[in-house]
Amino acid sequence: MNEKTKAYLAALSFSAIIGFSFLFTKLALGYTSPLTNLAHRYTIAALVLVALHQTKLIKVSLSRKDILSILPMSLFYPLFFFIFQSFALQYISSSEAGILQALVPIFTLLLASVFLLMLGSVLANAINNILSKSKGGRYRAMDMTAVVIFVGFVTFNTLTLTSNYLEGNILAYVEPLGKLPYLFSILYL
């Protein structure tokens, strides 16, 4: 297989994964709130990361200084990006979200202006792209991924549990976990 074909297959695979992620997020939102959805996604991601690290399949080695250096990146991705995306997907279709997400390269170059909801997600992703490139020479991708996964895990779980507590429904966190379509969606994401 030549390099051009590999590039096209990689682009097609990337597009399919992203497209299905909008679809499965939309499906998961039929069972729970955006914050609970994010909390579950990042709980699974953190558990998988810890398991891979414990079995020595991946290596993450960061000092406190390294973590603090990477931390600002996680504000834009995953925090802002997924909060805007999840709340926006309550109001727009997954195909509309995909079209808006295609704006990321444009926003990365131009950083035109700040918009709400899905466009806020696009802007957060654009800023994350810039921050990732600036940190990429210093840190391995796996180290940066570990930091943003754990920031997402802590933040999204704190937000959803606080929200559920304030609404007087702390069990809302676990209710969707008994529904197979929801679990399938979360595991995909």
N, C-alpha and C positions, 0 to 999 in steps of 0.2 A: 504494500500500500504506500503510495507516495505521500509526501508531506502535505500537499494541497488537500488531498482527500482526508487525511488525518485532521487537518485544521477544520474542514467543513463538518466532519463527524463530531469533533469537540464542540464546535459552535452549536450544532443541532442538539447534542446532549445537554449542554448548558441551558439552552432555551427550553428544552422539554422539562428539565428539573425545575427551573424557575416557574414555568407555566403551571406545572402540577402543584407547586408549592402554593400558588395563589388559590388554586382550586381546593386543595386540602385545607388551607386556612379558612376559606369560606365555609367549607363543610363543617369544620370543627367549631366555627362560630355559631352554628346552629344548635350547639349543645351547651355552650358556656360563654362567659364574657371574654372580651379580648385579653384582659389581664390574666385570667385563670388559664386561658389557652397558652399565653406566653410563659407563665410560671411552669406549666406542665412540660412544654417544649424544652425549656432550659434546665429543668430538673432532670429530664432524660438525657440531655446533652452532657450535663455535668457528671451524671452517674456513668455514662459511657466513657467519658474522658478519664475519670478516676479509675475505672476498670482497666482501660487500655494502659494507663500509666502504671498501675499496680502489677500488671502482667508483663510489664517491660516491653510492650508492643510499640509504645511511643515514649519519648523522653521529653520532659518539660523541666527546665532548670532555669529559674529566674530568681534574682535577688529582689529584696524589697524595693531597691532603687529602680530595677528594671520594671517591676510591676507598676510602680508609680509613674514611670515614664510612658508606659503603654496605656494606663488607665484613661486618660482623656479621650483616646480613640474610641473606647467602649461607650462613651456618652452618645456618640453619633450612631455607632453600630455596635451592639444591637439595640441599645435603649431607645433613642429617638426613632430610628428606622422602623423597628417592629411595633412600637407604640402607635406611630402614625399609620403604618400599614394596616395593623389589625383593626383599629377603630375605623379607618376609611373603608375597609372591606365590609363593614356592616352596612354601608350606604351605596357602594358601587359594585358592579359585577367583577368577577375575576379577570374577564377579558379586558375590561376597562383599566383595571389595575396593571395588567401586563403592558398595555399601550403606554400608560403613564410611566411605568418602570423603564421603558425603552428610552426615556429622557435622561437617564443617569449619565451617559457619556457627555451629553450636551451640558448638563449642569456641572459635571466635573470640570469641563473646560471653561465655562462661562460664569458659574456661580451667580446667576442673574439676580434672583430675589427669593425671599422666603415666602412660601405658600403654606396653606394649612393641609391637614390630613395626608392624603396620598402624596401630594407634591412635597410636603414636609418630609415624608419618607424618602423621596427621591433626593432631596437636598442633603439629608443626613447621610445617605449612601455616597453621594458625591464628595462630601467633606471627609468621610471615612476613607474613600479611595486615596485622597491626597495625604491624609495622615498615615495610612498604611504604607504608601510609597516612601514617606519620609522615615518611617521606622524600619522598613524592610531591610535596609542595609545593616542595621544593628541587631535585629532580633529575627529568630527563625519564625516561620509562619505558624508552626505548632505552638510556640511560646505565646505569640500574640493571640492565637485562637483560644488557648487555655484561659488567658486573662479575660477576654471578652465573654466567654461562656460563663465563667464564674461570676462576673459582674451581672450578666443577664439573669443567672440563676438567683442570686441574692436579691437583686432589685425587683424582678418580676414577682417572685414569691412574697417578698415583703409588701409590695403594692397590692397584690390580690388578697392576701390574708388580712391586711388592714382594711381594705375595701369591704370584704365579706364580713369582717367583725363589725365594722361601723353600720353595715346594713342589717346586722343581726342574723346573718346566715353563714356562719363559718363552715357549715357542711357543703356549701356551694363549691368549695375547692375539690372535694372528692366525688361529688355526684356524677359528673360526666365520665369519670373513669370506669363506670360500670356499663358504658355503652360502646359496643364493638366498633361502630363506624367512627366514633370519636377517637378511640384508641388507635385505630388504623391511621387516621389522619395525623395524629400527634406523632406517631412513630415514623411516618414518612417525613414529617417536617424536621 
